Amino acid sequence: MKLAAPYTNNRPYVGNIAIIGFSQDVPLKNKLIASFIAMIFTMKGYNIVAGNVLGTFSYAFGAAKMLGGRTMAIVDNDIHSPSLFIDQVLQIPTVMKKHENIALLSSAAIIIGGGDKSLHLAKEFIKQGKPIIAITGTHGIVDSEVKPLGIKVSRFIDAISYIIMKLTLLKRLYRK
């Protein structure tokens, strides 16, 4: 399942980028990083995907929508009043299946902090061989659990460059 191309511009659909982070008690730095990342990927034709609608994800969704991007929340519980910033909500019955679907439907992921569920989602991206990167100084799993997984940790602009480079290489491989 793929979201349609962003509808306020003529950029082609490129893929879905998943945002992984905190759903509660989000540091201001993480809110800003999520917003900038969503804006940059939206301008490059990517859609923004997340496994929740609160916290870090609401900032990413709002920033993407400000630039006419497309957004999708894949959740494991019923959302009675989804945000105006979310184009599509996909409800999955369990957290494990939700994480599997987020990774399946996304081209890559960026970790901006997060807790235990975020760590499970990161492992799902690794299991599926999808590019994933964490941003230092965003706390939670990034401060402890991410390094042992071998996920590259960097500044947010470097994270964006890394993901775009990885996806460009993958596209070239698939064209051959």
Sequence and secondary structure as in RCSB ss.txt:
>XXXX:A:sequence
MKLAAPYTNNRPYVGNIAIIGFSQDVPLKNKLIASFIAMIFTMKGYNIVAGNVLGTFSYAFGAAKMLGGRTMAIV
DNDIHSPSLFIDQVLQIPTVMKKHENIALLSSAAIIIGGGDKSLHLAKEFIKQGKPIIAITGTHGIVDSEVKPLG
IKVSRFIDAISYIIMKLTLLKRLYRK
>XXXX:A:secstr
      TTS     EEEEEEE SSS  HHHHHHHHHHHHHHHHTTEEEEES SSTHHHHHHHHHHHTT  EEEEE
SS  SS  TT SEEEE SSHHHHHHHHHHH SEEEEES  HHHHHHHHHHHHTT  EEEETTS GGGTTTHHHHT
  EE HHHHHHHHHHHHHHHHHHHH 
